[in-house]
Amino acid sequence: MTEKENPNSHSALLHGKYELGRVLGHGTFAKVYHAKNLNTGKNVAMKVVGKEKVIKVGMMEQIKREISVMKMVKHPNIVQIHEVMASKSKIYIAMELVRGGELFNKIVKGRLKEDVARVYFQQLISAVDFCHSRGVYHRDLKPENLLLDEDGNLKVSDFGLSTFGERMRQDGLLHTTCGTPAYVSPEVIAKKGYDGAMADIWSCGVILYVLLAGFLPFQDDNVVNMYKKIYRGDFKCPPWFSLEAKRLITKLLDPNPNTRITISKIMDSSWFKKPVPKS
């Protein structure tokens, strides 16, 4: 492998064609660098995963799964994988570079108007529906995983916790707890096995609530109390929510996954279908 494998050097050449630049972000197992494909001149985000750390905690299968999921999923509202490379100690994933920042940064500045939130929500549901139709569930949907491109379009990122439908047990339910507490559905917290599609729909409900409210539907300093609120579906819609928005959110945040709204019903709801006003 023609590679200067020095993770600390500011600029390293991978596979003789990718030039690594500055760090864009990092998680427990991976760093993401700005990188350039010198053959095409194209800028990408290069996720560099240390194999040793990953093997130590038994995450290798999950990383492989993330890669195969993201290669399988091609959609305008999903961050695209271009190429995967490996060295003895690292895995390199060249991904679409999304430059508009996190959707979360918009919410931090204050809640969104319903017409603005609707466009993001439509794009989110489009991406999630596409994944579900291919037996892929995200399972960690939250604003931090929702990026914006230069045109302000939504891109869903980080399929690190996603899983294939085939991994269901005989009861047809998924059996691993993952995701971020405030966005996680009651059935995932209960660890009783769950339908990945319904769990994602709950998370979409929390995201829509946050976009419209500027804060979370289920909040408590005590995690146990927060979980109790989630189990009961104990939340209130602020007075500025339109009646149609309240109706939809109540159906999304139904603590019973068997009666929770489906994606086709979401797409058919009056709030979702409302035309964008001409500016």
C-alpha positions as CSV (number, residue, x, y, z in Angstrom):
1,M,0.0,0.0,0.0
2,T,1.5,3.3,-1.1
3,E,0.5,5.2,2.0
4,K,2.3,7.4,4.5
5,E,0.5,5.9,7.5
6,N,1.1,8.6,10.0
7,P,-2.3,9.7,11.5
8,N,-0.7,12.8,13.0
9,S,0.7,14.2,9.8
10,H,-1.4,17.0,8.4
11,S,-1.3,15.7,4.9
12,A,-1.0,12.0,4.1
13,L,-1.5,10.3,0.7
14,L,-3.8,7.2,0.7
15,H,-3.6,4.6,-2.0
16,G,-1.6,7.1,-4.0
17,K,-4.7,9.1,-4.7
18,Y,-6.3,10.6,-1.6
19,E,-4.7,13.6,0.1
20,L,-5.8,13.9,3.7
21,G,-6.4,17.4,5.1
22,R,-7.9,18.8,8.3
23,V,-10.0,16.8,10.8
24,L,-13.7,17.5,10.4
25,G,-14.9,15.4,13.4
26,H,-14.2,12.4,15.5
27,G,-16.0,9.8,17.4
28,T,-15.0,6.9,19.7
29,F,-13.6,4.8,16.9
30,A,-13.2,7.0,13.9
31,K,-11.8,10.4,12.8
32,V,-13.2,12.1,9.8
33,Y,-10.8,14.1,7.6
34,H,-11.3,16.5,4.7
35,A,-9.7,14.7,1.8
36,K,-9.1,15.2,-1.9
37,N,-9.1,12.6,-4.7
38,L,-6.0,13.7,-6.7
39,N,-7.1,11.7,-9.7
40,T,-10.5,13.5,-10.0
41,G,-10.0,16.6,-8.0
42,K,-13.1,15.7,-6.0
43,N,-13.3,16.6,-2.3
44,V,-14.6,13.9,0.0
45,A,-15.0,13.1,3.7
46,M,-12.6,10.4,4.7
47,K,-13.6,8.3,7.7
48,V,-10.5,6.6,9.3
49,V,-11.3,3.8,11.6
50,G,-8.6,2.2,13.8
51,K,-8.9,-1.6,13.5
52,E,-7.3,-2.4,16.9
53,K,-9.8,-0.3,19.0
54,V,-12.7,-1.8,17.0
55,I,-11.6,-5.4,17.4
56,K,-11.0,-4.9,21.1
57,V,-14.6,-4.0,21.7
58,G,-16.0,-6.5,19.2
59,M,-17.3,-3.8,16.8
60,M,-15.7,-5.1,13.6
61,E,-18.9,-6.7,12.4
62,Q,-20.8,-3.5,13.0
63,I,-18.3,-1.4,11.0
64,K,-18.5,-3.9,8.1
65,R,-22.3,-3.7,8.3
66,E,-22.2,0.1,8.2
67,I,-20.1,0.0,5.1
68,S,-22.3,-2.6,3.3
69,V,-25.4,-0.7,4.3
70,M,-24.2,2.6,3.0
71,K,-22.9,1.1,-0.2
72,M,-26.3,-0.5,-0.7
73,V,-28.3,2.7,0.0
74,K,-28.2,5.4,-2.7
75,H,-30.6,8.3,-2.2
76,P,-30.4,12.1,-2.6
77,N,-31.1,12.5,1.2
78,I,-28.5,10.0,2.4
79,V,-24.7,10.5,2.7
80,Q,-23.1,8.5,0.0
81,I,-20.1,6.1,0.3
82,H,-17.7,6.4,-2.7
83,E,-15.0,3.9,-1.8
84,V,-13.6,1.7,1.0
85,M,-9.9,0.9,1.5
86,A,-7.9,-0.9,4.2
87,S,-4.4,-1.1,5.5
88,K,-3.0,-3.4,8.3
89,S,-4.2,-1.1,11.1
90,K,-7.0,1.1,9.5
91,I,-10.1,1.1,7.4
92,Y,-10.6,4.2,5.2
93,I,-14.1,5.1,4.0
94,A,-14.4,7.8,1.4
95,M,-17.8,9.5,1.7
96,E,-19.7,12.3,0.2
97,L,-18.5,15.6,1.7
98,V,-21.6,17.5,3.1
99,R,-20.7,21.1,3.7
100,G,-23.8,22.7,5.2
101,G,-23.3,21.6,8.8
102,E,-25.7,19.8,11.2
103,L,-29.4,20.4,11.2
104,F,-29.0,20.5,15.0
105,N,-27.1,23.8,14.6
106,K,-30.2,25.4,13.2
107,I,-32.3,24.3,16.1
108,V,-29.8,25.6,18.6
109,K,-30.5,29.1,17.2
110,G,-34.3,28.6,17.8
111,R,-37.3,26.6,16.6
112,L,-38.1,26.5,12.9
113,K,-41.3,27.7,11.2
114,E,-43.6,24.9,10.3
115,D,-43.1,25.4,6.5
116,V,-39.3,25.1,6.9
117,A,-39.5,22.1,9.3
118,R,-41.9,20.4,6.9
119,V,-39.4,20.4,4.0
120,Y,-36.7,18.8,6.3
121,F,-39.2,16.3,7.6
122,Q,-40.4,15.3,4.1
123,Q,-36.7,14.7,3.1
124,L,-36.1,12.7,6.3
125,I,-39.2,10.5,5.7
126,S,-38.2,10.0,2.1
127,A,-34.7,8.8,3.2
128,V,-36.1,6.6,5.9
129,D,-38.8,5.1,3.7
130,F,-36.1,4.3,1.1
131,C,-34.0,2.5,3.7
132,H,-36.9,0.6,5.2
133,S,-37.9,-0.6,1.7
134,R,-34.5,-2.2,1.5
135,G,-34.7,-3.8,4.9
136,V,-32.3,-1.3,6.5
137,Y,-33.1,0.5,9.7
138,H,-31.1,3.5,11.0
139,R,-31.9,3.1,14.7
140,D,-30.0,6.2,15.8
141,L,-31.9,9.0,14.1
142,K,-31.3,12.3,15.9
143,P,-30.5,15.9,14.7
144,E,-26.8,15.4,15.0
145,N,-27.0,12.7,12.3
146,L,-28.9,15.0,10.0
147,L,-26.6,17.1,7.8
148,L,-27.3,19.8,5.3
149,D,-25.7,20.2,1.9
150,E,-24.8,23.6,0.4
151,D,-28.3,23.9,-1.1
152,G,-29.9,23.3,2.4
153,N,-31.0,19.8,1.5
154,L,-31.1,17.2,4.3
155,K,-28.6,14.3,4.3
156,V,-28.9,11.4,6.8
157,S,-25.5,10.3,8.0
158,D,-24.0,7.7,10.3
159,F,-25.4,4.3,9.7
160,G,-23.0,3.0,12.4
161,L,-25.9,1.5,14.4
162,S,-28.1,0.4,11.5
163,T,-28.8,-3.3,11.0
164,F,-30.2,-5.5,8.3
165,G,-33.7,-6.9,8.5
166,E,-32.2,-10.4,8.1
167,R,-30.7,-10.1,11.6
168,M,-34.1,-10.4,13.1
169,R,-34.8,-13.3,15.5
170,Q,-37.5,-15.8,14.8
171,D,-40.1,-13.5,16.3
172,G,-39.3,-10.9,13.6
173,L,-38.0,-8.4,16.0
174,L,-34.6,-6.7,16.5
175,H,-32.8,-7.3,19.8
176,T,-30.1,-4.8,20.4
177,T,-30.4,-1.5,22.3
178,C,-28.8,1.4,20.6
179,G,-29.5,5.0,19.9
180,T,-29.6,8.1,22.0
181,P,-31.8,8.1,25.1
182,A,-33.9,11.2,24.3
183,Y,-34.7,9.9,20.8
184,V,-35.2,6.3,21.6
185,S,-38.6,4.6,21.5
186,P,-40.2,2.9,24.5
187,E,-39.9,-0.6,23.0
188,V,-36.1,-0.1,22.4
189,I,-35.6,1.0,26.0
190,A,-37.6,-2.1,27.2
191,K,-35.1,-4.4,25.5
192,K,-37.9,-6.7,24.6
193,G,-37.2,-6.8,20.9
194,Y,-38.7,-4.3,18.5
195,D,-39.6,-3.5,14.9
196,G,-36.8,-1.4,13.5
197,A,-39.2,0.5,11.2
198,M,-41.5,1.6,14.1
199,A,-38.5,2.5,16.2
200,D,-37.2,4.8,13.5
201,I,-40.7,6.4,13.1
202,W,-40.7,7.3,16.8
203,S,-37.3,8.9,16.4
204,C,-38.6,10.9,13.4
205,G,-41.4,12.1,15.7
206,V,-39.0,13.3,18.3
207,I,-37.0,15.1,15.6
208,L,-40.1,16.8,14.2
209,Y,-41.1,17.9,17.7
210,V,-37.6,19.4,18.3
211,L,-37.7,21.2,14.9
212,L,-41.0,22.8,15.8
213,A,-40.5,23.4,19.5
214,G,-36.8,24.1,19.8
215,F,-36.6,21.6,22.7
216,L,-37.1,17.9,23.5
217,P,-40.5,16.3,24.1
218,F,-39.2,14.1,26.9
219,Q,-36.9,15.9,29.4
220,D,-35.8,15.1,32.9
221,D,-32.5,15.4,34.8
222,N,-33.1,11.9,36.1
223,V,-32.7,9.4,33.2
224,V,-35.1,6.9,34.9
225,N,-37.8,9.6,35.1
226,M,-37.1,10.5,31.4
227,Y,-37.6,6.8,30.5
228,K,-40.9,6.7,32.4
229,K,-42.1,9.7,30.4
230,I,-41.0,8.0,27.2
231,Y,-42.8,4.7,28.2
232,R,-46.0,6.6,28.9
233,G,-45.7,8.9,25.9
234,D,-45.9,11.7,28.5
235,F,-45.3,15.0,26.6
236,K,-47.1,18.2,25.8
237,C,-47.2,20.2,22.5
238,P,-46.4,23.9,22.9
239,P,-49.3,26.3,22.0
240,W,-47.7,27.4,18.8
241,F,-48.0,24.0,17.2
242,S,-50.7,23.9,14.5
243,L,-53.6,21.5,15.2
244,E,-52.4,19.3,12.2
245,A,-48.8,19.2,13.6
246,K,-50.1,18.2,17.0
247,R,-52.2,15.4,15.5
248,L,-49.2,14.0,13.5
249,I,-46.8,14.2,16.4
250,T,-49.2,12.5,18.7
251,K,-49.5,9.6,16.2
252,L,-45.7,9.5,15.8
253,L,-45.0,9.5,19.5
254,D,-47.5,6.7,20.3
255,P,-45.8,4.6,22.9
256,N,-47.4,1.5,21.4
257,P,-45.5,0.5,18.3
258,N,-48.5,-1.6,17.1
259,T,-50.7,1.4,16.8
260,R,-48.0,4.0,15.9
261,I,-48.4,5.7,12.6
262,T,-46.8,4.0,9.5
263,I,-44.7,5.8,6.9
264,S,-47.4,5.6,4.3
265,K,-49.9,7.2,6.7
266,I,-47.4,9.9,7.6
267,M,-47.0,10.7,3.9
268,D,-50.8,10.8,3.6
269,S,-51.3,13.1,6.6
270,S,-52.6,16.7,5.9
271,W,-49.6,18.3,7.6
272,F,-47.1,16.4,5.6
273,K,-48.8,17.0,2.3
274,K,-49.4,20.7,2.8
275,P,-47.9,22.6,-0.2
276,V,-44.9,24.9,0.4
277,P,-46.1,28.5,0.2
278,K,-44.7,30.5,-2.7
279,S,-42.2,33.0,-1.5
